[in-house]
Amino acid sequence: MSDAPLVLGIETSCDETGIALVRGRTLLADAVASSVDQQARFGGVVPEVASRAHLEAFDATLDRATAEAGVSLRDVDAIAVTSGPGLVGALLVGVSAAEGLALALDRPLYGVNHLAAHVAVDRLVHGDIPEPAIALLVSGGHTSLLRVDDVTLDVTPLGATLDDAAGEAFDKVARLLGLPFPGGPHVDRAAAEGNPASIDFPRGLTSPRDDAEHRLDFSFSGLKTAVVRWLKAREDSGEPVPTADVAAAFQEAVADVLVTKALRACADSGIETLIVGGGVAANSRLRVMLGQRAGHLDVRIPPPRLCTDNGAMVAALGSALVERGRPPSAPGVGADSSLPVQEIVAPGLRSGLPTMRAGIVEG
């Protein structure tokens, strides 16, 4: 699709500054600057640190993306930026930069939904997304099941976490085991040396009595508590903690719940395509378990580098929006830390709807 519009994607919802360029379904450049090393000192993401890191990294990351793609900013046909959900201060860095670029270049601007972007990135790997599809999104901030009838227009929530998201649970258990932040990859590596059947940790909201109200919802708080109690009992008995076994058993429980609920959503809806996205989608055990249990389903998981937050996913959604002729956002896109997934394109101030800027509702 060499004649397709060139879309610039900007992602600053948390601790990665991601800027990418996509033409049609072809990823030309994907530059990422991460502040994870700065965040690791605090054992988690500090919003103020993340915002300052975005400011410091933005220009260099933009230059790297355009150089890698071999284009100039004047070649860009449209700009997409994550408008929410995410950390308000971090979002505002990207949104403000995108609005400035759109104004200077006289290009349409799409303020897009972070969760829908995690689905849309699959276009860059596997081609057009079959519609409808079921999407399982698993990250540090979100664990959701979605029905995707049109990634640019019609996304319906089916289930969500009631407490800790899967990524949060990985971070907390990693901290309990003395593993570094972010917890996901370190727990995954430790689990490779452990026995997942060594400890029977609970699977939240999977019992028959949960079917009526929470059939497709998630809860990982009880699992985290179970790990805390198991470790406390081990400490009280004076026995050493088998870190690898705890990591493997915990990871097995998380993956089991995620796969069970995702396959249930597909079966309930009669939909045979499952798209998996978000940082936890990089987890090795989750990928293996899906392959073992999905049967005839078409399971689509991007490579790990496209599962974590990146500009490619934002550009991919922007490209789909342009391709389908969806209207861009009005000026004054703003940042909304709790932008609902049904709102795929943020409206902007001219729509008359309120837009959140740094916690202040305007409009």
Secondary structure in CASP SS format (residue, H / E / C, confidence):
PFRMAT SS
TARGET T0000
AUTHOR 0000-0000-0000
METHOD secondary structure of the structure
MODEL  1
M C 1.00
S C 1.00
D C 1.00
A C 1.00
P C 1.00
L E 1.00
V E 1.00
L E 1.00
G E 1.00
I E 1.00
E E 1.00
T C 1.00
S C 1.00
C C 1.00
D C 1.00
E E 1.00
T E 1.00
G E 1.00
I E 1.00
A E 1.00
L E 1.00
V E 1.00
R E 1.00
G C 1.00
R C 1.00
T E 1.00
L E 1.00
L E 1.00
A E 1.00
D E 1.00
A E 1.00
V E 1.00
A E 1.00
S E 1.00
S C 1.00
V H 1.00
D H 1.00
Q H 1.00
Q H 1.00
A H 1.00
R C 1.00
F C 1.00
G C 1.00
G C 1.00
V C 1.00
V C 1.00
P H 1.00
E H 1.00
V H 1.00
A H 1.00
S H 1.00
R H 1.00
A H 1.00
H H 1.00
L H 1.00
E H 1.00
A H 1.00
F H 1.00
D H 1.00
A H 1.00
T H 1.00
L H 1.00
D H 1.00
R H 1.00
A H 1.00
T H 1.00
A H 1.00
E H 1.00
A H 1.00
G C 1.00
V C 1.00
S C 1.00
L H 1.00
R H 1.00
D H 1.00
V C 1.00
D C 1.00
A E 1.00
I E 1.00
A E 1.00
V E 1.00
T E 1.00
S E 1.00
G E 1.00
P C 1.00
G C 1.00
L C 1.00
V H 1.00
G H 1.00
A H 1.00
L H 1.00
L H 1.00
V H 1.00
G H 1.00
V H 1.00
S H 1.00
A H 1.00
A H 1.00
E H 1.00
G H 1.00
L H 1.00
A H 1.00
L H 1.00
A H 1.00
L H 1.00
D C 1.00
R C 1.00
P C 1.00
L E 1.00
Y E 1.00
G E 1.00
V E 1.00
N E 1.00
H H 1.00
L H 1.00
A H 1.00
A H 1.00
H H 1.00
V H 1.00
A H 1.00
V C 1.00
D C 1.00
R H 1.00
L H 1.00
V H 1.00
H H 1.00
G C 1.00
D C 1.00
I C 1.00
P C 1.00
E C 1.00
P C 1.00
A E 1.00
I E 1.00
A E 1.00
L E 1.00
L E 1.00
V E 1.00
S C 1.00
G C 1.00
G C 1.00
H C 1.00
T E 1.00
S E 1.00
L E 1.00
L E 1.00
R E 1.00
V E 1.00
D E 1.00
D E 1.00
V C 1.00
T C 1.00
L C 1.00
D E 1.00
V E 1.00
T E 1.00
P E 1.00
L E 1.00
G E 1.00
A E 1.00
T E 1.00
L C 1.00
D C 1.00
D C 1.00
A C 1.00
A H 1.00
G H 1.00
E H 1.00
A H 1.00
F H 1.00
D H 1.00
K H 1.00
V H 1.00
A H 1.00
R H 1.00
L H 1.00
L C 1.00
G C 1.00
L C 1.00
P C 1.00
F C 1.00
P C 1.00
G H 1.00
G H 1.00
P H 1.00
H H 1.00
V H 1.00
D H 1.00
R H 1.00
A H 1.00
A H 1.00
A C 1.00
E C 1.00
G C 1.00
N C 1.00
P C 1.00
A C 1.00
S C 1.00
I C 1.00
D C 1.00
F C 1.00
P C 1.00
R C 1.00
G C 1.00
L C 1.00
T C 1.00
S C 1.00
P H 1.00
R H 1.00
D H 1.00
D H 1.00
A H 1.00
E H 1.00
H H 1.00
R C 1.00
L C 1.00
D C 1.00
F E 1.00
S C 1.00
F C 1.00
S H 1.00
G H 1.00
L H 1.00
K H 1.00
T H 1.00
A H 1.00
V H 1.00
V H 1.00
R H 1.00
W H 1.00
L H 1.00
K H 1.00
A H 1.00
R H 1.00
E H 1.00
D H 1.00
S H 1.00
G C 1.00
E C 1.00
P C 1.00
V C 1.00
P C 1.00
T H 1.00
A H 1.00
D H 1.00
V H 1.00
A H 1.00
A H 1.00
A H 1.00
F H 1.00
Q H 1.00
E H 1.00
A H 1.00
V H 1.00
A H 1.00
D H 1.00
V H 1.00
L H 1.00
V H 1.00
T H 1.00
K H 1.00
A H 1.00
L H 1.00
R H 1.00
A H 1.00
C H 1.00
A H 1.00
D H 1.00
S H 1.00
G C 1.00
I C 1.00
E C 1.00
T E 1.00
L E 1.00
I E 1.00
V E 1.00
G E 1.00
G C 1.00
G H 1.00
V H 1.00
A H 1.00
A H 1.00
N C 1.00
S H 1.00
R H 1.00
L H 1.00
R H 1.00
V H 1.00
M H 1.00
L H 1.00
G H 1.00
Q H 1.00
R H 1.00
A C 1.00
G C 1.00
H C 1.00
L C 1.00
D E 1.00
V E 1.00
R E 1.00
I C 1.00
P C 1.00
P C 1.00
P H 1.00
R H 1.00
L H 1.00
C H 1.00
T C 1.00
D C 1.00
N C 1.00
G H 1.00
A H 1.00
M H 1.00
V H 1.00
A H 1.00
A H 1.00
L H 1.00
G H 1.00
S H 1.00
A H 1.00
L H 1.00
V H 1.00
E H 1.00
R C 1.00
G C 1.00
R C 1.00
P C 1.00
P C 1.00
S C 1.00
A C 1.00
P C 1.00
G C 1.00
V C 1.00
G C 1.00
A C 1.00
D C 1.00
S C 1.00
S C 1.00
L C 1.00
P C 1.00
V C 1.00
Q C 1.00
E C 1.00
I C 1.00
V E 1.00
A C 1.00
P C 1.00
G C 1.00
L H 1.00
R H 1.00
S H 1.00
G C 1.00
L C 1.00
P C 1.00
T E 1.00
M E 1.00
R E 1.00
A C 1.00
G C 1.00
I E 1.00
V E 1.00
E E 1.00
G C 1.00
END
